[in-house]
């Protein structure tokens, strides 16, 4: 077992254990952790199964199998970033809509009372 293989096993294991710990402590929601757990488990499987790693790397045309691990990790991180980008975009839109609704409601309450608005 090469140093690089051991490093990938340790790194993948740390990702899986870290994500489970974040879920347990309530710092990461389950729906966001699925991608992290899947990518950690896939990289751990590739790291532990040398034959599978060689098969997949040769199918893609990579001559040095541990390089395939880094390609897979990069691919998973790209997917995770894309997922979070869509979540952030959706939340930004909701936040803007909510701010507009609050402003309209404040204006309506100020007009309905027939007196100047009080802040605070």
C-alpha positions in Angstrom: 0.0 0.0 0.0 1.5 3.3 -1.1 1.7 6.4 1.0 -0.8 8.1 -1.3 -3.3 5.3 -0.9 -3.0 5.5 2.9 -3.4 9.3 2.7 -6.6 8.9 0.7 -8.0 6.3 3.0 -7.4 8.5 6.0 -8.8 11.6 4.3 -11.9 9.9 3.1 -12.5 8.3 6.5 -12.1 11.7 8.2 -14.7 13.3 5.8 -17.2 10.6 6.6 -16.6 10.7 10.3 -16.5 14.5 10.3 -19.8 14.8 8.5 -21.5 12.3 10.8 -20.2 14.2 13.8 -21.5 17.5 12.4 -24.9 15.9 11.8 -24.9 14.5 15.3 -24.2 17.9 16.8 -26.9 19.6 14.7 -24.4 21.8 12.8 -25.2 20.2 9.4 -28.6 19.3 8.1 -29.1 15.8 6.8 -30.2 17.0 3.4 -27.0 18.8 2.9 -24.9 16.0 4.3 -26.0 13.4 1.8 -23.6 14.6 -0.9 -20.7 14.8 1.5 -21.4 11.3 2.8 -21.8 9.9 -0.7 -18.6 11.4 -1.9 -16.6 10.3 1.2 -18.0 6.8 1.0 -17.2 6.6 -2.8 -13.6 7.9 -2.3 -13.2 5.5 0.7 -14.4 2.6 -1.5 -12.0 3.6 -4.3 -9.1 3.9 -1.8 -9.7 0.5 -0.3 -10.4 -1.4 -3.5 -7.3 -1.3 -5.6 -8.8 -3.5 -8.3 -11.8 -1.2 -8.7 -9.5 1.9 -8.8 -7.3 0.3 -11.5 -10.4 -0.7 -13.5 -12.0 2.7 -13.4 -8.8 4.7 -14.0 -7.9 2.6 -17.1 -11.4 2.9 -18.4 -11.1 6.7 -18.2 -7.5 6.6 -19.7 -5.6 7.5 -16.6 -2.3 5.6 -16.3 -1.6 6.4 -12.7 -4.6 5.1 -10.6 -4.1 7.3 -7.5 -4.6 10.3 -9.9 -8.1 9.0 -10.5 -8.8 9.5 -6.8 -8.0 13.2 -7.0 -10.1 13.5 -10.2 -13.0 11.9 -8.4 -12.5 14.1 -5.4 -12.4 17.2 -7.6 -15.6 16.0 -9.4 -17.4 15.5 -6.1 -16.4 18.9 -4.8 -17.6 20.5 -8.0 -21.0 18.8 -7.6 -21.2 19.9 -4.0 -20.3 23.5 -4.9 -22.9 23.5 -7.7 -25.6 22.2 -5.2 -24.7 24.8 -2.6 -24.8 27.5 -5.3 -28.3 26.6 -6.3 -29.3 26.6 -2.6 -27.8 30.0 -2.0 -29.4 31.4 -5.1 -32.8 30.2 -4.0 -32.3 31.6 -0.5 -31.2 34.9 -1.8 -34.3 35.2 -3.9 -36.5 34.3 -0.9 -34.7 36.8 1.3 -35.2 39.6 -1.3 -38.9 38.7 -1.6 -39.3 38.6 2.1 -37.6 42.0 2.5 -40.0 43.5 -0.1 -43.0 42.0 1.6 -41.9 43.4 5.0 -41.4 46.9 3.5 -44.9 46.8 1.9 -46.5 45.6 5.2 -44.8 48.4 7.1 -46.0 51.0 4.6 -49.5 49.6 4.8 -49.5 49.6 8.6 -48.2 53.2 8.6 -51.0 54.3 6.3 -53.7 52.4 8.1 -52.9 53.9 11.4 -53.3 57.4 10.0 -50.3 58.6 12.0 -46.6 58.7 11.4 -44.7 55.5 11.9 -42.8 55.0 15.0 -39.5 53.1 14.9 -38.3 50.7 17.5 
